[in-house]
């Protein structure tokens, strides 16, 4: 029983460490092969126009990028 408890605790510690690493890095989960991005596809569906959710997400991402560029320009040292 001692071996079982020790092994269980070790597994819990490893899972907790992976979870903390994932939260701190704030990276999206991606496959090792690159997924659909390696196929040159932007989206999974075959619809000609993105849905409203995707449009909103793309606009939000574009706004973030613009704000980042603006912040870098304003805080440029050289």
N, C-alpha and C positions, 0 to 999 in steps of 0.2 A: 504494500500500500504506500510505503514511503517513496518508492520509485515512481509510482503513478503520480503522486502529489508533486514531487519534484519536477517531473517532466511537464505536468500541467502548468505549473508556475512558470517554468522556463518558456513554454509556448506563449503564455499570456504576456510575459515581458517582451518577447520578440514582436508579437502583434502590436503591443502598445508602442514600442519604439518605432515600428513602421508607420503607425497611425500618426504619431507626433511628427515624424519626418515629412509625411505627406501634407499635414496641416501647415507646417512651417515653410515648406517650399512653395506652396500655392500653385502647383503645376497640375495641369489636367492629366488624367490618366490616358496614356497612349499605348498602342500596341508596339511590339518590338520591330515589326515590319513596316510601320508607318501608316497602316490603314489605307483609307481611300485617298489620302493626300498623295500617296505615291502613284496613284493612277491618274492624277491630274484632275480629280473631281473636287468641286467645292462643297457639294452637298450629296446626301444619300439618295434623295428622291429624284425622279425624272421630270418634275414639273418645270415648265418654262419660266415661271416667275416665282420668286421666294414667297413663302407665306408671311403673314403679318408678324408673327413671332420672330421669324428670322430677320425680317426687315428692321424690326425694332432692335434686335440684338446687334445687327450690323451697324445701325446708326449710333448705338451706344458705344460700340467699339471704335468707330470712327471719331466720335467726340472725345473719347479717352485719348486716342492717339494725337489728336489736335491739341488737347490740353497739355499733353506731355511735351509735344514739340514747342508749344508756347512757353511752358515753364523752363525748358532747357534753354530757350533763346533768351528769356529774361534773366536767368541766373548764370549766364555764360561769363566765365572769368576773363577769357582772352577774346 
